[in-house]
Amino acid sequence: MRPVPQELPAASVAVTSQRPTGPAGPLPPASGVQAALSLLGTSLYRLWRAVTLNRKVMIGSSIIAFFVLVAILGPYVINQSALTITLDLNSPPSAQHWLGTNQFGQDVFGQLVLGTRASLVWAFLTGLAVVAIAVAVGLTSGYFGGVTDDILSLITNVFLVIPSLPLAIVAVQFFSNSTLIVALVVALTNWPWGARVLRAQTLSMRNREFVTAALATGEPSWRIILAEILPNELSIVAASFVTTTIQVLLAVSGLEFLGFGNSTEVSWGTMLYAARNASALLQGDWWWFAPPGLCIALLGMGLALLNFGIDELADPRLRSERRISRMQILRRMFSRKAKA
């Protein structure tokens, strides 16, 4: 006779249904880890999709990413110090010195790589400061209106007419000859343009349905500004940041070229300043002044392409249609004739 299957006791059933335990207690379910990984993958895919959706954004982001990698990893890769003085004076590019040397025998390639970090740090930090001031003033002025709008608009108009270059020269001469003073003056004189644009956009957005609904539910003003209005203006903020970064890069490099900067710090502007003082252009030492000038132009082009791409992604009317080649036109014509 076959043995009759016996039922398991209730205690064993309860034990088998429990979650696996570890030394610190029950282990977390695998579904939570999978959901986090899925969310991370979706976010990375959306970022990659946003970068590769527009050709200008892709090219501009690639140029900026290249300079960021050079600024982060470059000083650890070059063997010779950029400030080491040698006896190899004004030598042209060679296998030992890829971009030659200057009048003190210092390696120009090493200075170019080391100066990338300083130029990018000052440009991006000053750009962030400008955008932060513009967002705070523009959104506050446009949302509250009334007396607050009048006072902030008056302050914006006053700073709007202040020339940045003469003020930077006076500030450097009065305080200290440092790049920090130049960056502060550029930041204080460049935020009104973005603030005016954000104020106008906020004025048209504060009376919309989602803002009225948030007010009806009793949401505080700061949360409405940050959670309801600001996300709808991120494209304007991003474009303002990129445009401001270009202006700051050119302004700081130009003032350093004129000598209103920290000459002990290696940057693209100070390299051009040293080349001008040593008459590198008259002596034909192109390897001294051409590389930093090309780097400034290339980084500015990358930022400009990124700005144009952001505008096209934000406004569908600016997107250019794909051009159809002659071969595609002929194929369509022949296919229509064959169907007929």
Buried (B, 14 or more C-beta within 10 A) or exposed (E): EEEEEEEEEEEEEEEEEEEEEEEEEEEEEEEEEEEEEEEEEEEEEEEEEBBEEBEBBBBBBEBBEBBBEBBEEBBEEBEEEBEEEBEBEBBEBEEEBBBBBBBBBBBBBBBBBBBBBBBBBBBBBBBBBBBBBBBBBBBBBBBBBEEEBEEBBEBBEEBBEEEBBEBBBEBBEEEEBBBEBBBBBBBBBBBBBBBBBBBBBBBEBBEEEEBEEBBEEEBEEEEBBEEBBBEBBEEBBBBBBBBBBBBBBBBBBBBBBBBBBBBEBBBBBBBBBBBBEBEBEEEEBBBBBBBBBEBBEEBBBBBBBBBBBBBBBEEEEEEEEEEEEEEEEEEEEEEEEEEE
